[in-house]
Amino acid sequence: MPQRRCPTLIVLLLPLLPLSAQSTLPLKHPPRPTEASITARDLETRLYIFADDSMRGREAGTAGNVRGTNYIAAEIKRLGLVPAGEGGTYFQTIPLKTRSFDETSTFTIAGRALTAFSDYLPLGPQSLDSPSLAVVYGGELMDSTHRIGPEQATGKLVVFQVSGGFRTLRALRTAPTLPGAAGIALVALDSFPRQFQGFLRRPRAFLDDGQGPPPGPSAFLITSATGTKLFATPLSELAPGSAGNSVAISVRFTVALVPEPARNVVGIIPGSDRKLTGQYVAIGAHNDHIGLARPVDHDSIRIWNHFVRPEGADDASKQATPEQQAAVDSALAAFRARHPTGARVDSISNGADDDGSGSVAALEIAERIASLKTKPKRSILFVWHTAEEKGLLGSRYFTDHPTVPRDSIVAQLNMDMVGRGAAEDETGRTKDGAALRGGPNYLQLVGSRRLSTELGDLIEKVNTEDHHDFSFDYALDANGHPANIYCRSDHYEYARYGIPITFFTTGLHSDYHQVTDEPEYIDYEHMARVARLVADVAIRVANLDHRLVVDQPRPDPKGSCQQ
């Protein structure tokens, strides 16, 4: 992004904007030497480096992500961590490739051509070529009791309705599969948000390691209008199994290597107990973000999202009400009056909170534990995963191809977005849809008792006994929660192998997956408290006289995840 920074939102906007947006943090921050203890000052130094414009949004497989992983590796080398990547290095390179939509592809209904990224969005993974393909209505995607079976789907394009719209689509890690189906089409929205179109226009990443599930049928998102064209009867009146109009499809994808290495960064602090040093407490975060975006006016989009889309990208389909638009117009006019030089164009998704915050918090924890005169009994394994934003690919590769014995990992503590959580932040929603808010002691926990009740109880005990005094929010951990958060960050790739996990996060906010996720909007004191808690939990687990008890059912490592 071009140089475009100026002082953050001003006192004139205090009645209209959240306190977190009124930050007076510096626009640039000169680096300072870090110290052994976990401090807000150290985190600020680190994050202004890691989420700087020069990192270009740290998208996996790009030069910016290489710069970011170089920084992490240099820091843990300085701190004395033992390399645990490949060939005596701190890096584990994953076999990341991309699948790109062929713009010459065609999709027609009754001779009428559809427009890609307007009428339909191609998801892949397979190409699909059929001059006459039968269409069948599959039912409501989330209602498995009334969907059609494989015998009705064989050789056809199966159309599913998806209730919940954009939020449900974001919660789906992969398109559904149906044995025998030639293709899957999901009807969820009247139109596709521009940001969503841009995301799906990008080449889609995948691991070429032969370990993932077999590729399913070709899949598409289609608009409600496109869905209506496929059937003579309105979708709301169709019964599962109803036949539709045939279609002609020639949708193709091309595969290529990513331009730069996509790398996990792995280092170890060896344990002090000769009998237990071969066991590991893993601490993780993801080193990547989403890279470059279309150029926008930083300040106007931040004001807009505050009023209209308080959960950022998770609210991408929301449009302003007349009252919200009036508030946006008033706030922006006030801001422009104080900053008459015009818009500051921004096109870099810096990912300060997502997940620069977790990445630098892990560095601070590594510095603290490395400085201890007596190290924990078990070893501490640090992994900064790549390609989380592309489907947890770095953590999937690490757990499928671990650089330490997988069954020697006794727990994994994951930090993803731990830099916000103010009272003005909408951090998510309950299972029933009520908005959640942060606060001075706010922290979400996900998965802490899903495999090991002991781990969840231990975290509560550390929080109280060591006077961290967080108020834990477990609302996003509810079974059947539509956001499916348990399945959406790197911890799950460990949990699928029966490794107890906990996901620590301060939750969503209006800058989530926006170009406005910048270091100047982070609450560094709050982030330091989270890092201290995670460090103390890791040390407590590492010093237990027994391995954490797994007393809950283990998932199928090759199965799909549904919270």
Secondary structure, DSSP 8 states (H G I E B T S, - for coil): --S-----S-GGGTTTS-GGGG----SS-------SS--HHHHHHHHHHHTSGGGTT-BTTSHHHHHHHHHHHHHHHHHT-EE-SSTTSSEEEE-EEEEEE-TT-EEEETTEE--BTTTEEEEESS-EEEEEE-EEEEEETT-GGGS--HHHHBTSEEEEE-TTHHHHHHH-SS----TTBSEEEEEEESS--HHHHHHHHS-EEEE-SS-S-----EEEEEEHHHHHHT-SS-GGG--TT-B---EEEEE-EEEEE-SS-EEEEEEEE--S-TTTTTSEEEEEEE--B--EEEEEEHHHHHHHHHHH-TTGGGGTT----HHHHHHHHHHHHHHHHH-TT---EEEE---IIIIIIHHHHHHHHHHHHHH-SS--SSEEEEEEES-GGGTSHHHHHHHHS-SS-GGGEEEEEEESS-S---TTSEEEE-TT--EEE--TTEEEEESTTTS-HHHHHHHHHHHHHTT---EEE-GGGSTT-TT-GGGSSTHHHHHTTT--EEEEE----TTTTSTT--GGG--HHHHHHHHHHHHHHHHHHHT-SS-----S----TTS----
